[in-house]
Amino acid sequence: MTEEHGQISALSPLKLALLAQRSAERDRAYADLEPIAVVGLASRFPGAPTPETFWQALHDGRHAVRAIPATRWSTDSQAGSAAARFFRFGSFLDDVDQFDAGFFHIAPREAAMMDPQQRLLLEVTWECLERAGLAPDRIRGSRTGCFVGMMGTDYARLTTRDL
């Protein structure tokens, strides 16, 4: 046992906690100084399935609001929920039903029950790694992160309405 280790192990639990807190604060202060490299980017936005098309839509001032697709829900005033009868327009992702379950080694039956956001997360994460030129098996254990933003829980409501 080193002398330093012996000194640390002799500290009270309160002093150990304070030492850990100060160490964490120091690490956070230095972390702000470390460079971060964004090497890959992937996204799905209504009307813009790639970061490039999203940027072009922003540049051109285009929006993605359109009539609700017939496959989404009925806007017939006699059918559907109250919300569906009043809303006629929205922004929707295209091709959300094109998930390649086999590529991710997911059984078709399991994929059918997955929240579409989970399927999108898999696809977009994989695309991000491809765009970065990173092989998933080579980054395991590295200081690599994939940062994700998602919203909405419609599918959970739809899958539990018959319970």
Buried (B, 14 or more C-beta within 10 A) or exposed (E): EEEEEEEEEEEEEEEEEEEEEEEEEEEEEEEEEEEEEEEBBBBBBBBBBBBEBBEEBEEEEEEBEEEBEEEEBEBEEEEEEEEBBEEEEBEBBEEEEEBEBEEEEBEEEEBEEBBBBBBBBBBBBBBBBEBBEBEEEEBEEEEBEBEEEEEEEEBEEEEEEEE
